[in-house]
């Protein structure tokens, strides 16, 4: 998982998106009870969604909207996820990173129409994971 998180970090910085936020999205997409128990699987494919689409890869890109992406390629999958995050962050209605996380889960229209409680919980988890990653970063910076 360290290699994937490092790649997410590098590509996020390159794109000007908070790297620990993007890592938190990826970890939340593969959540297994805690950060330590979560394994990010580049070949992961979700169960079918209500519209029969599926979510694929590291960033769990929806097949309905991202069918053109080589989702099995970690770099391509991460870049496309970052691109979506960056696009969402520019929407006036999504004026917090929590809102971006919720919309990443349910889509901009879903957010605008009132996100489902599962997407609100998702956004809360992303923020919690992000804060944990940031705390760990600060702790590691203190050690000399």
N, C-alpha and C positions, 0 to 999 in steps of 0.2 A: 504494500500500500504506500510505502514511503516514496517510491519512484513516481507513482501516479500523483501524489500530493505535491511533489517537487515540480512535476510537469504543469500541474494546475497553477502552482505559484508563479512559475516563469511566464506562462501564457497570459495569466491575469495581469501581472505587472506590465507586460508588453502592451496589453489592451487598455490599461488605465482603470482597471476594475479591482476593488479590494480583494486581494488573493485569499485571505482567510474566509471571506464571505463565499467565494466560489467553492473553496474546499468544503465549507459547511453545507452548501447545496449538495455537492457530490456525496458527502457522508450521509446526509439526511435521506438522499435518494436510495441509499443502500442500508439504511438503519437496521441495526440488530441489537437494540437495547442500550448500547453505550458506544462512545467513540472507539474504545479499546476492542470491543467485540465486533465492530463493523468491518467488513471486507468489501472494498470497492471492486466490483467485478466488471471488467470491460465488455464481457460477453453477455451481461445480464439482459434479459427480456422479461418485461412485466407480464402479468396476466392481462387478458384483453380488457380494455376500458369499456365504458358503456356504449361507445360508438364503434367498437370492435378494433380500434387502433391499439397499438402497443407502444410502450416506452422502452428505449433501447440504449445500452451502453453506459458509460461512466456517468454521463449527465442525464441519462434516462430521457433522451429526446423522443418526442412523440412521432410515430411513423406517419401520421396524417399530415404533419407540417414539415417534417424533416426527412422525407423519404429519399431525397437526393444525397444525403450525407452518408459517407462510408462510416457508419456508426461503430464498426468493429475496430476502426483505427483510433486509438486513444487520443492522438493529437487532433484529428479532425472532429471527433465527438466533443472534446473539451472546447476547442475553438468555437464550435457552433453554439454550445451552451453559453459561453462567455458572450458571444454576439447577441444572444437572446437577452441575457442579463443586462447588457449595456443598452439595448433597445428599450427594454422595460424601464430602466432607470431614467430614461429621458421623457417618459410619459408624465405629464403634469399631475395626474391623479395619484401617481405612485411616488410620493415625495419622501418616503422613508425606505430604508433597506428591508424592513419588515414587509412593507407593501410589495416590494419587488419580489421577495421570497414567496409571498402568498400568490402573486400573479404568475410566478414561474410554475407553480403547482396547478393552478386552475385556469390560467390564461388571463389576458387583459380584460376580455369581455366578461369572463366569470367574476373577476375582481370588481369590475364596474357595476355588475348586476347584483352584487352581494355575494361574497365568496362562501362556499360551503364550510361548515365547521371543521371538516377534515383539512381543508386548505389553511384555515386559521391556525390549527394545531401544527401543521407543517411549518408555517411561518414562525411560530413560536419556537419550534425545535431548531430550525435553522439559526435563529438568533442565539439560542442557548449554546449550540455547538460553536458558533462563531465566537462568542464570548469565551468559551473554554479554550479554543485554539489561541485566541489573543492572550489570554492569561498565561498559557503555557509558553508563548513566545516571550512575554515579558519576564517570566521566571528564567528562561534560558538566556536572556540577554544580561541578567544580573550576574550570573556565574562567570567568573574570569578564569 
